[in-house]
Amino acid sequence: MEIVTFIFIFVSLTQHGDAHGPEGCNHERGLCRVGNCIPGEYLARYCFEPIILCCKSLAPTTTKS
């Protein structure tokens, strides 16, 4: 019975409004975080709404060649 509850919760989270999943967040250079974004980051969208946030850095990232 517990597995059915877990599957129901997982399906509910993935089907909810603005949930795009971790692939889209990572593709846009964001990180999925549970609860809150850390200082220096902002909420860009949700990986799994409303629990897992997609946070992006406030400072632009630079890459060295």
Predicted model as a PDB file, atoms N, CA, C, CB and O in Angstrom, pLDDT in the B-factor column:
MODEL        1                                                                  
ATOM      1  N   MET A   1       0.818  -1.196   0.000  1.00 66.00           N  
ATOM      2  CA  MET A   1       0.000   0.000   0.000  1.00 66.00           C  
ATOM      3  C   MET A   1       0.861   1.258   0.000  1.00 66.00           C  
ATOM      4  CB  MET A   1      -0.930  -0.001   1.199  1.00 66.00           C  
ATOM      5  O   MET A   1       0.488   2.267  -0.600  1.00 66.00           O  
ATOM      6  N   GLU A   2       2.017   1.203   0.675  1.00 75.00           N  
ATOM      7  CA  GLU A   2       2.895   2.370   0.722  1.00 75.00           C  
ATOM      8  C   GLU A   2       3.428   2.720  -0.660  1.00 75.00           C  
ATOM      9  CB  GLU A   2       4.055   2.122   1.679  1.00 75.00           C  
ATOM     10  O   GLU A   2       3.584   3.900  -0.975  1.00 75.00           O  
ATOM     11  N   ILE A   3       3.708   1.728  -1.482  1.00 77.00           N  
ATOM     12  CA  ILE A   3       4.233   1.980  -2.822  1.00 77.00           C  
ATOM     13  C   ILE A   3       3.190   2.696  -3.674  1.00 77.00           C  
ATOM     14  CB  ILE A   3       4.662   0.660  -3.495  1.00 77.00           C  
ATOM     15  O   ILE A   3       3.541   3.551  -4.487  1.00 77.00           O  
ATOM     16  N   VAL A   4       1.929   2.366  -3.501  1.00 61.00           N  
ATOM     17  CA  VAL A   4       0.859   3.029  -4.253  1.00 61.00           C  
ATOM     18  C   VAL A   4       0.787   4.501  -3.850  1.00 61.00           C  
ATOM     19  CB  VAL A   4      -0.511   2.327  -4.006  1.00 61.00           C  
ATOM     20  O   VAL A   4       0.615   5.371  -4.704  1.00 61.00           O  
ATOM     21  N   THR A   5       0.918   4.778  -2.567  1.00 64.00           N  
ATOM     22  CA  THR A   5       0.916   6.158  -2.092  1.00 64.00           C  
ATOM     23  C   THR A   5       2.104   6.926  -2.663  1.00 64.00           C  
ATOM     24  CB  THR A   5       0.946   6.199  -0.556  1.00 64.00           C  
ATOM     25  O   THR A   5       1.948   8.066  -3.100  1.00 64.00           O  
ATOM     26  N   PHE A   6       3.277   6.321  -2.666  1.00 54.00           N  
ATOM     27  CA  PHE A   6       4.466   6.962  -3.211  1.00 54.00           C  
ATOM     28  C   PHE A   6       4.283   7.267  -4.694  1.00 54.00           C  
ATOM     29  CB  PHE A   6       5.696   6.075  -2.998  1.00 54.00           C  
ATOM     30  O   PHE A   6       4.610   8.365  -5.143  1.00 54.00           O  
ATOM     31  N   ILE A   7       3.770   6.314  -5.451  1.00 60.00           N  
ATOM     32  CA  ILE A   7       3.547   6.521  -6.889  1.00 60.00           C  
ATOM     33  C   ILE A   7       2.540   7.633  -7.112  1.00 60.00           C  
ATOM     34  CB  ILE A   7       3.060   5.221  -7.563  1.00 60.00           C  
ATOM     35  O   ILE A   7       2.732   8.459  -8.004  1.00 60.00           O  
ATOM     36  N   PHE A   8       1.475   7.679  -6.331  1.00 55.00           N  
ATOM     37  CA  PHE A   8       0.476   8.736  -6.459  1.00 55.00           C  
ATOM     38  C   PHE A   8       1.083  10.115  -6.205  1.00 55.00           C  
ATOM     39  CB  PHE A   8      -0.679   8.488  -5.492  1.00 55.00           C  
ATOM     40  O   PHE A   8       0.807  11.059  -6.944  1.00 55.00           O  
ATOM     41  N   ILE A   9       1.907  10.234  -5.165  1.00 62.00           N  
ATOM     42  CA  ILE A   9       2.547  11.517  -4.856  1.00 62.00           C  
ATOM     43  C   ILE A   9       3.488  11.924  -5.980  1.00 62.00           C  
ATOM     44  CB  ILE A   9       3.315  11.437  -3.521  1.00 62.00           C  
ATOM     45  O   ILE A   9       3.486  13.084  -6.391  1.00 62.00           O  
ATOM     46  N   PHE A  10       4.286  10.998  -6.483  1.00 58.00           N  
ATOM     47  CA  PHE A  10       5.220  11.297  -7.565  1.00 58.00           C  
ATOM     48  C   PHE A  10       4.479  11.757  -8.818  1.00 58.00           C  
ATOM     49  CB  PHE A  10       6.080  10.071  -7.882  1.00 58.00           C  
ATOM     50  O   PHE A  10       4.872  12.745  -9.437  1.00 58.00           O  
ATOM     51  N   VAL A  11       3.418  11.056  -9.197  1.00 56.00           N  
ATOM     52  CA  VAL A  11       2.638  11.438 -10.381  1.00 56.00           C  
ATOM     53  C   VAL A  11       1.986  12.796 -10.165  1.00 56.00           C  
ATOM     54  CB  VAL A  11       1.563  10.373 -10.698  1.00 56.00           C  
ATOM     55  O   VAL A  11       1.936  13.605 -11.090  1.00 56.00           O  
ATOM     56  N   SER A  12       1.492  13.058  -8.975  1.00 59.00           N  
ATOM     57  CA  SER A  12       0.875  14.351  -8.678  1.00 59.00           C  
ATOM     58  C   SER A  12       1.875  15.484  -8.828  1.00 59.00           C  
ATOM     59  CB  SER A  12       0.292  14.354  -7.269  1.00 59.00           C  
ATOM     60  O   SER A  12       1.538  16.537  -9.370  1.00 59.00           O  
ATOM     61  N   LEU A  13       3.089  15.287  -8.361  1.00 52.00           N  
ATOM     62  CA  LEU A  13       4.111  16.328  -8.464  1.00 52.00           C  
ATOM     63  C   LEU A  13       4.512  16.585  -9.905  1.00 52.00           C  
ATOM     64  CB  LEU A  13       5.335  15.946  -7.653  1.00 52.00           C  
ATOM     65  O   LEU A  13       4.729  17.736 -10.285  1.00 52.00           O  
ATOM     66  N   THR A  14       4.612  15.554 -10.706  1.00 52.00           N  
ATOM     67  CA  THR A  14       5.046  15.734 -12.091  1.00 52.00           C  
ATOM     68  C   THR A  14       3.946  16.307 -12.962  1.00 52.00           C  
ATOM     69  CB  THR A  14       5.516  14.419 -12.667  1.00 52.00           C  
ATOM     70  O   THR A  14       4.238  16.898 -14.002  1.00 52.00           O  
ATOM     71  N   GLN A  15       2.700  16.154 -12.574  1.00 51.00           N  
ATOM     72  CA  GLN A  15       1.593  16.651 -13.375  1.00 51.00           C  
ATOM     73  C   GLN A  15       1.149  18.050 -12.966  1.00 51.00           C  
ATOM     74  CB  GLN A  15       0.434  15.706 -13.277  1.00 51.00           C  
ATOM     75  O   GLN A  15       0.272  18.616 -13.619  1.00 51.00           O  
ATOM     76  N   HIS A  16       1.707  18.615 -11.935  1.00 48.00           N  
ATOM     77  CA  HIS A  16       1.263  19.895 -11.401  1.00 48.00           C  
ATOM     78  C   HIS A  16       1.776  21.060 -12.233  1.00 48.00           C  
ATOM     79  CB  HIS A  16       1.716  20.048  -9.963  1.00 48.00           C  
ATOM     80  O   HIS A  16       2.939  21.063 -12.635  1.00 48.00           O  
ATOM     81  N   GLY A  17       0.943  22.034 -12.494  1.00 47.00           N  
ATOM     82  CA  GLY A  17       1.189  23.282 -13.193  1.00 47.00           C  
ATOM     83  C   GLY A  17       2.521  23.529 -13.846  1.00 47.00           C  
ATOM     84  O   GLY A  17       2.722  23.136 -14.996  1.00 47.00           O  
ATOM     85  N   ASP A  18       3.443  24.171 -13.150  1.00 50.00           N  
ATOM     86  CA  ASP A  18       4.674  24.671 -13.720  1.00 50.00           C  
ATOM     87  C   ASP A  18       5.851  23.713 -13.561  1.00 50.00           C  
ATOM     88  CB  ASP A  18       5.008  25.978 -13.102  1.00 50.00           C  
ATOM     89  O   ASP A  18       6.999  24.123 -13.734  1.00 50.00           O  
ATOM     90  N   ALA A  19       5.599  22.485 -13.245  1.00 54.00           N  
ATOM     91  CA  ALA A  19       6.689  21.540 -13.014  1.00 54.00           C  
ATOM     92  C   ALA A  19       7.286  21.099 -14.346  1.00 54.00           C  
ATOM     93  CB  ALA A  19       6.194  20.316 -12.212  1.00 54.00           C  
ATOM     94  O   ALA A  19       6.589  20.526 -15.183  1.00 54.00           O  
ATOM     95  N   HIS A  20       8.573  21.366 -14.539  1.00 64.00           N  
ATOM     96  CA  HIS A  20       9.232  21.028 -15.791  1.00 64.00           C  
ATOM     97  C   HIS A  20      10.276  19.946 -15.630  1.00 64.00           C  
ATOM     98  CB  HIS A  20       9.863  22.245 -16.380  1.00 64.00           C  
ATOM     99  O   HIS A  20      10.787  19.440 -16.629  1.00 64.00           O  
ATOM    100  N   GLY A  21      10.606  19.580 -14.423  1.00 73.00           N  
ATOM    101  CA  GLY A  21      11.578  18.534 -14.184  1.00 73.00           C  
ATOM    102  C   GLY A  21      13.003  19.053 -14.152  1.00 73.00           C  
ATOM    103  O   GLY A  21      13.273  20.181 -14.564  1.00 73.00           O  
ATOM    104  N   PRO A  22      13.906  18.228 -13.664  1.00 82.00           N  
ATOM    105  CA  PRO A  22      15.293  18.648 -13.492  1.00 82.00           C  
ATOM    106  C   PRO A  22      16.052  18.816 -14.805  1.00 82.00           C  
ATOM    107  CB  PRO A  22      16.008  17.657 -12.634  1.00 82.00           C  
ATOM    108  O   PRO A  22      17.009  19.589 -14.851  1.00 82.00           O  
ATOM    109  N   GLU A  23      15.665  18.126 -15.865  1.00 85.00           N  
ATOM    110  CA  GLU A  23      16.392  18.232 -17.130  1.00 85.00           C  
ATOM    111  C   GLU A  23      16.351  19.662 -17.666  1.00 85.00           C  
ATOM    112  CB  GLU A  23      15.807  17.260 -18.166  1.00 85.00           C  
ATOM    113  O   GLU A  23      17.375  20.197 -18.091  1.00 85.00           O  
ATOM    114  N   GLY A  24      15.176  20.275 -17.647  1.00 86.00           N  
ATOM    115  CA  GLY A  24      15.037  21.650 -18.129  1.00 86.00           C  
ATOM    116  C   GLY A  24      15.794  22.639 -17.261  1.00 86.00           C  
ATOM    117  O   GLY A  24      16.377  23.595 -17.772  1.00 86.00           O  
ATOM    118  N   CYS A  25      15.790  22.421 -15.967  1.00 90.00           N  
ATOM    119  CA  CYS A  25      16.498  23.303 -15.047  1.00 90.00           C  
ATOM    120  C   CYS A  25      17.999  23.225 -15.292  1.00 90.00           C  
ATOM    121  CB  CYS A  25      16.173  22.939 -13.589  1.00 90.00           C  
ATOM    122  O   CYS A  25      18.667  24.256 -15.373  1.00 90.00           O  
ATOM    123  N   ASN A  26      18.531  22.016 -15.410  1.00 87.00           N  
ATOM    124  CA  ASN A  26      19.959  21.842 -15.655  1.00 87.00           C  
ATOM    125  C   ASN A  26      20.357  22.404 -17.018  1.00 87.00           C  
ATOM    126  CB  ASN A  26      20.336  20.360 -15.566  1.00 87.00           C  
ATOM    127  O   ASN A  26      21.440  22.970 -17.165  1.00 87.00           O  
ATOM    128  N   HIS A  27      19.494  22.252 -18.001  1.00 84.00           N  
ATOM    129  CA  HIS A  27      19.769  22.758 -19.344  1.00 84.00           C  
ATOM    130  C   HIS A  27      19.902  24.286 -19.338  1.00 84.00           C  
ATOM    131  CB  HIS A  27      18.655  22.325 -20.316  1.00 84.00           C  
ATOM    132  O   HIS A  27      20.675  24.850 -20.111  1.00 84.00           O  
ATOM    133  N   GLU A  28      19.152  24.940 -18.470  1.00 85.00           N  
ATOM    134  CA  GLU A  28      19.194  26.398 -18.361  1.00 85.00           C  
ATOM    135  C   GLU A  28      20.185  26.862 -17.292  1.00 85.00           C  
ATOM    136  CB  GLU A  28      17.804  26.938 -18.047  1.00 85.00           C  
ATOM    137  O   GLU A  28      20.092  27.992 -16.813  1.00 85.00           O  
ATOM    138  N   ARG A  29      21.118  26.012 -16.919  1.00 90.00           N  
ATOM    139  CA  ARG A  29      22.172  26.298 -15.937  1.00 90.00           C  
ATOM    140  C   ARG A  29      21.624  26.602 -14.538  1.00 90.00           C  
ATOM    141  CB  ARG A  29      23.007  27.470 -16.414  1.00 90.00           C  
ATOM    142  O   ARG A  29      22.147  27.457 -13.823  1.00 90.00           O  
ATOM    143  N   GLY A  30      20.577  25.895 -14.172  1.00 92.00           N  
ATOM    144  CA  GLY A  30      20.024  26.020 -12.839  1.00 92.00           C  
ATOM    145  C   GLY A  30      20.273  24.750 -12.041  1.00 92.00           C  
ATOM    146  O   GLY A  30      20.755  23.752 -12.576  1.00 92.00           O  
ATOM    147  N   LEU A  31      19.940  24.797 -10.762  1.00 93.00           N  
ATOM    148  CA  LEU A  31      20.075  23.638  -9.883  1.00 93.00           C  
ATOM    149  C   LEU A  31      18.758  23.414  -9.161  1.00 93.00           C  
ATOM    150  CB  LEU A  31      21.238  23.832  -8.867  1.00 93.00           C  
ATOM    151  O   LEU A  31      18.128  24.367  -8.703  1.00 93.00           O  
ATOM    152  N   CYS A  32      18.343  22.168  -9.059  1.00 94.00           N  
ATOM    153  CA  CYS A  32      17.135  21.827  -8.315  1.00 94.00           C  
ATOM    154  C   CYS A  32      17.494  21.762  -6.833  1.00 94.00           C  
ATOM    155  CB  CYS A  32      16.521  20.470  -8.810  1.00 94.00           C  
ATOM    156  O   CYS A  32      18.465  21.111  -6.447  1.00 94.00           O  
ATOM    157  N   ARG A  33      16.704  22.440  -6.013  1.00 93.00           N  
ATOM    158  CA  ARG A  33      16.946  22.463  -4.565  1.00 93.00           C  
ATOM    159  C   ARG A  33      15.629  22.241  -3.836  1.00 93.00           C  
ATOM    160  CB  ARG A  33      17.600  23.810  -4.123  1.00 93.00           C  
ATOM    161  O   ARG A  33      14.573  22.674  -4.298  1.00 93.00           O  
ATOM    162  N   VAL A  34      15.696  21.568  -2.702  1.00 93.00           N  
ATOM    163  CA  VAL A  34      14.523  21.330  -1.876  1.00 93.00           C  
ATOM    164  C   VAL A  34      14.398  22.461  -0.866  1.00 93.00           C  
ATOM    165  CB  VAL A  34      14.609  19.952  -1.162  1.00 93.00           C  
ATOM    166  O   VAL A  34      15.367  22.790  -0.182  1.00 93.00           O  
ATOM    167  N   GLY A  35      13.220  23.057  -0.765  1.00 90.00           N  
ATOM    168  CA  GLY A  35      12.955  24.069   0.252  1.00 90.00           C  
ATOM    169  C   GLY A  35      13.188  25.485  -0.205  1.00 90.00           C  
ATOM    170  O   GLY A  35      12.245  26.171  -0.597  1.00 90.00           O  
ATOM    171  N   ASN A  36      14.435  25.941  -0.163  1.00 93.00           N  
ATOM    172  CA  ASN A  36      14.770  27.324  -0.505  1.00 93.00           C  
ATOM    173  C   ASN A  36      16.033  27.379  -1.344  1.00 93.00           C  
ATOM    174  CB  ASN A  36      14.944  28.168   0.763  1.00 93.00           C  
ATOM    175  O   ASN A  36      16.877  26.484  -1.288  1.00 93.00           O  
ATOM    176  N   CYS A  37      16.147  28.453  -2.127  1.00 94.00           N  
ATOM    177  CA  CYS A  37      17.393  28.717  -2.836  1.00 94.00           C  
ATOM    178  C   CYS A  37      18.399  29.265  -1.825  1.00 94.00           C  
ATOM    179  CB  CYS A  37      17.175  29.722  -4.029  1.00 94.00           C  
ATOM    180  O   CYS A  37      18.016  29.899  -0.842  1.00 94.00           O  
ATOM    181  N   ILE A  38      19.675  29.020  -2.070  1.00 94.00           N  
ATOM    182  CA  ILE A  38      20.705  29.523  -1.167  1.00 94.00           C  
ATOM    183  C   ILE A  38      20.973  30.996  -1.470  1.00 94.00           C  
ATOM    184  CB  ILE A  38      22.010  28.688  -1.296  1.00 94.00           C  
ATOM    185  O   ILE A  38      20.600  31.476  -2.540  1.00 94.00           O  
ATOM    186  N   PRO A  39      21.614  31.723  -0.549  1.00 94.00           N  
ATOM    187  CA  PRO A  39      21.943  33.121  -0.818  1.00 94.00           C  
ATOM    188  C   PRO A  39      22.777  33.246  -2.099  1.00 94.00           C  
ATOM    189  CB  PRO A  39      22.704  33.733   0.377  1.00 94.00           C  
ATOM    190  O   PRO A  39      23.697  32.462  -2.332  1.00 94.00           O  
ATOM    191  N   GLY A  40      22.445  34.231  -2.912  1.00 94.00           N  
ATOM    192  CA  GLY A  40      23.127  34.428  -4.179  1.00 94.00           C  
ATOM    193  C   GLY A  40      22.416  33.752  -5.344  1.00 94.00           C  
ATOM    194  O   GLY A  40      22.888  33.801  -6.480  1.00 94.00           O  
ATOM    195  N   GLU A  41      21.274  33.118  -5.057  1.00 95.00           N  
ATOM    196  CA  GLU A  41      20.475  32.477  -6.092  1.00 95.00           C  
ATOM    197  C   GLU A  41      19.050  33.020  -6.044  1.00 95.00           C  
ATOM    198  CB  GLU A  41      20.482  30.938  -5.922  1.00 95.00           C  
ATOM    199  O   GLU A  41      18.619  33.580  -5.036  1.00 95.00           O  
ATOM    200  N   TYR A  42      18.328  32.844  -7.148  1.00 95.00           N  
ATOM    201  CA  TYR A  42      16.925  33.229  -7.193  1.00 95.00           C  
ATOM    202  C   TYR A  42      16.100  32.079  -7.755  1.00 95.00           C  
ATOM    203  CB  TYR A  42      16.731  34.507  -8.039  1.00 95.00           C  
ATOM    204  O   TYR A  42      16.622  31.198  -8.438  1.00 95.00           O  
ATOM    205  N   LEU A  43      14.809  32.101  -7.458  1.00 94.00           N  
ATOM    206  CA  LEU A  43      13.898  31.073  -7.952  1.00 94.00           C  
ATOM    207  C   LEU A  43      13.582  31.361  -9.410  1.00 94.00           C  
ATOM    208  CB  LEU A  43      12.595  31.017  -7.102  1.00 94.00           C  
ATOM    209  O   LEU A  43      12.952  32.371  -9.722  1.00 94.00           O  
ATOM    210  N   ALA A  44      14.012  30.487 -10.298  1.00 92.00           N  
ATOM    211  CA  ALA A  44      13.759  30.644 -11.723  1.00 92.00           C  
ATOM    212  C   ALA A  44      12.435  29.992 -12.109  1.00 92.00           C  
ATOM    213  CB  ALA A  44      14.907  30.042 -12.539  1.00 92.00           C  
ATOM    214  O   ALA A  44      11.675  30.545 -12.904  1.00 92.00           O  
ATOM    215  N   ARG A  45      12.164  28.828 -11.552  1.00 91.00           N  
ATOM    216  CA  ARG A  45      10.929  28.081 -11.770  1.00 91.00           C  
ATOM    217  C   ARG A  45      10.942  26.887 -10.833  1.00 91.00           C  
ATOM    218  CB  ARG A  45      10.779  27.629 -13.265  1.00 91.00           C  
ATOM    219  O   ARG A  45      11.690  26.884  -9.856  1.00 91.00           O  
ATOM    220  N   TYR A  46      10.140  25.884 -11.105  1.00 91.00           N  
ATOM    221  CA  TYR A  46      10.070  24.705 -10.252  1.00 91.00           C  
ATOM    222  C   TYR A  46      10.528  23.468 -11.014  1.00 91.00           C  
ATOM    223  CB  TYR A  46       8.643  24.508  -9.720  1.00 91.00           C  
ATOM    224  O   TYR A  46      10.195  23.294 -12.186  1.00 91.00           O  
ATOM    225  N   CYS A  47      11.290  22.616 -10.345  1.00 91.00           N  
ATOM    226  CA  CYS A  47      11.592  21.300 -10.897  1.00 91.00           C  
ATOM    227  C   CYS A  47      10.380  20.404 -10.662  1.00 91.00           C  
ATOM    228  CB  CYS A  47      12.887  20.689 -10.250  1.00 91.00           C  
ATOM    229  O   CYS A  47       9.901  19.753 -11.591  1.00 91.00           O  
ATOM    230  N   PHE A  48       9.885  20.367  -9.436  1.00 87.00           N  
ATOM    231  CA  PHE A  48       8.647  19.686  -9.077  1.00 87.00           C  
ATOM    232  C   PHE A  48       7.910  20.595  -8.106  1.00 87.00           C  
ATOM    233  CB  PHE A  48       8.918  18.262  -8.450  1.00 87.00           C  
ATOM    234  O   PHE A  48       8.261  20.671  -6.929  1.00 87.00           O  
ATOM    235  N   GLU A  49       6.899  21.276  -8.597  1.00 82.00           N  
ATOM    236  CA  GLU A  49       6.155  22.258  -7.815  1.00 82.00           C  
ATOM    237  C   GLU A  49       5.372  21.573  -6.718  1.00 82.00           C  
ATOM    238  CB  GLU A  49       5.215  23.066  -8.709  1.00 82.00           C  
ATOM    239  O   GLU A  49       4.841  20.496  -6.988  1.00 82.00           O  
ATOM    240  N   PRO A  50       5.251  22.069  -5.550  1.00 82.00           N  
ATOM    241  CA  PRO A  50       5.821  23.284  -4.982  1.00 82.00           C  
ATOM    242  C   PRO A  50       7.034  23.017  -4.110  1.00 82.00           C  
ATOM    243  CB  PRO A  50       4.782  24.006  -4.182  1.00 82.00           C  
ATOM    244  O   PRO A  50       7.505  23.922  -3.421  1.00 82.00           O  
ATOM    245  N   ILE A  51       7.559  21.782  -4.122  1.00 88.00           N  
ATOM    246  CA  ILE A  51       8.582  21.386  -3.158  1.00 88.00           C  
ATOM    247  C   ILE A  51      10.001  21.615  -3.672  1.00 88.00           C  
ATOM    248  CB  ILE A  51       8.406  19.933  -2.795  1.00 88.00           C  
ATOM    249  O   ILE A  51      10.836  22.156  -2.948  1.00 88.00           O  
ATOM    250  N   ILE A  52      10.282  21.220  -4.890  1.00 92.00           N  
ATOM    251  CA  ILE A  52      11.645  21.282  -5.415  1.00 92.00           C  
ATOM    252  C   ILE A  52      11.763  22.455  -6.380  1.00 92.00           C  
ATOM    253  CB  ILE A  52      12.032  19.954  -6.118  1.00 92.00           C  
ATOM    254  O   ILE A  52      11.085  22.505  -7.406  1.00 92.00           O  
ATOM    255  N   LEU A  53      12.633  23.394  -6.031  1.00 93.00           N  
ATOM    256  CA  LEU A  53      12.795  24.632  -6.778  1.00 93.00           C  
ATOM    257  C   LEU A  53      13.939  24.545  -7.772  1.00 93.00           C  
ATOM    258  CB  LEU A  53      13.024  25.788  -5.830  1.00 93.00           C  
ATOM    259  O   LEU A  53      14.896  23.799  -7.563  1.00 93.00           O  
ATOM    260  N   CYS A  54      13.841  25.305  -8.853  1.00 94.00           N  
ATOM    261  CA  CYS A  54      14.944  25.456  -9.792  1.00 94.00           C  
ATOM    262  C   CYS A  54      15.576  26.813  -9.504  1.00 94.00           C  
ATOM    263  CB  CYS A  54      14.462  25.339 -11.299  1.00 94.00           C  
ATOM    264  O   CYS A  54      14.976  27.849  -9.791  1.00 94.00           O  
ATOM    265  N   CYS A  55      16.763  26.814  -8.947  1.00 95.00           N  
ATOM    266  CA  CYS A  55      17.443  28.037  -8.540  1.00 95.00           C  
ATOM    267  C   CYS A  55      18.577  28.356  -9.509  1.00 95.00           C  
ATOM    268  CB  CYS A  55      17.982  27.907  -7.103  1.00 95.00           C  
ATOM    269  O   CYS A  55      19.294  27.468  -9.969  1.00 95.00           O  
ATOM    270  N   LYS A  56      18.720  29.649  -9.807  1.00 94.00           N  
ATOM    271  CA  LYS A  56      19.805  30.107 -10.669  1.00 94.00           C  
ATOM    272  C   LYS A  56      20.629  31.143  -9.927  1.00 94.00           C  
ATOM    273  CB  LYS A  56      19.256  30.690 -11.995  1.00 94.00           C  
ATOM    274  O   LYS A  56      20.133  31.847  -9.048  1.00 94.00           O  
ATOM    275  N   SER A  57      21.883  31.220 -10.295  1.00 93.00           N  
ATOM    276  CA  SER A  57      22.803  32.159  -9.671  1.00 93.00           C  
ATOM    277  C   SER A  57      22.469  33.589 -10.090  1.00 93.00           C  
ATOM    278  CB  SER A  57      24.256  31.816 -10.039  1.00 93.00           C  
ATOM    279  O   SER A  57      22.123  33.833 -11.246  1.00 93.00           O  
ATOM    280  N   LEU A  58      22.572  34.535  -9.152  1.00 89.00           N  
ATOM    281  CA  LEU A  58      22.364  35.945  -9.468  1.00 89.00           C  
ATOM    282  C   LEU A  58      23.503  36.496 -10.317  1.00 89.00           C  
ATOM    283  CB  LEU A  58      22.227  36.761  -8.186  1.00 89.00           C  
ATOM    284  O   LEU A  58      23.281  37.332 -11.193  1.00 89.00           O  
ATOM    285  N   ALA A  59      24.720  36.028 -10.058  1.00 78.00           N  
ATOM    286  CA  ALA A  59      25.891  36.498 -10.793  1.00 78.00           C  
ATOM    287  C   ALA A  59      26.030  35.692 -12.081  1.00 78.00           C  
ATOM    288  CB  ALA A  59      27.178  36.381  -9.926  1.00 78.00           C  
ATOM    289  O   ALA A  59      25.827  34.478 -12.069  1.00 78.00           O  
ATOM    290  N   PRO A  60      26.374  36.348 -13.196  1.00 67.00           N  
ATOM    291  CA  PRO A  60      26.586  35.593 -14.434  1.00 67.00           C  
ATOM    292  C   PRO A  60      27.803  34.678 -14.296  1.00 67.00           C  
ATOM    293  CB  PRO A  60      26.770  36.553 -15.634  1.00 67.00           C  
ATOM    294  O   PRO A  60      28.819  35.056 -13.713  1.00 67.00           O  
ATOM    295  N   THR A  61      27.680  33.486 -14.834  1.00 58.00           N  
ATOM    296  CA  THR A  61      28.792  32.546 -14.760  1.00 58.00           C  
ATOM    297  C   THR A  61      29.731  32.755 -15.929  1.00 58.00           C  
ATOM    298  CB  THR A  61      28.285  31.100 -14.735  1.00 58.00           C  
ATOM    299  O   THR A  61      29.297  33.028 -17.049  1.00 58.00           O  
ATOM    300  N   THR A  62      31.012  32.626 -15.663  1.00 59.00           N  
ATOM    301  CA  THR A  62      32.015  32.769 -16.715  1.00 59.00           C  
ATOM    302  C   THR A  62      32.761  31.466 -16.852  1.00 59.00           C  
ATOM    303  CB  THR A  62      32.992  33.931 -16.414  1.00 59.00           C  
ATOM    304  O   THR A  62      32.926  30.722 -15.885  1.00 59.00           O  
ATOM    305  N   THR A  63      33.203  31.199 -18.044  1.00 59.00           N  
ATOM    306  CA  THR A  63      33.982  29.984 -18.274  1.00 59.00           C  
ATOM    307  C   THR A  63      35.351  30.353 -18.797  1.00 59.00           C  
ATOM    308  CB  THR A  63      33.265  29.040 -19.259  1.00 59.00           C  
ATOM    309  O   THR A  63      35.491  31.281 -19.594  1.00 59.00           O  
ATOM    310  N   LYS A  64      36.365  29.625 -18.346  1.00 63.00           N  
ATOM    311  CA  LYS A  64      37.722  29.862 -18.800  1.00 63.00           C  
ATOM    312  C   LYS A  64      38.018  28.923 -19.967  1.00 63.00           C  
ATOM    313  CB  LYS A  64      38.742  29.661 -17.644  1.00 63.00           C  
ATOM    314  O   LYS A  64      37.584  27.771 -19.983  1.00 63.00           O  
ATOM    315  N   SER A  65      38.754  29.430 -20.927  1.00 59.00           N  
ATOM    316  CA  SER A  65      39.127  28.613 -22.088  1.00 59.00           C  
ATOM    317  C   SER A  65      40.529  28.069 -21.938  1.00 59.00           C  
ATOM    318  CB  SER A  65      39.021  29.423 -23.378  1.00 59.00           C  
ATOM    319  O   SER A  65      41.013  27.359 -22.819  1.00 59.00           O  
TER     320      SER A  65                                                      
ENDMDL                                                                          
END                                                                             
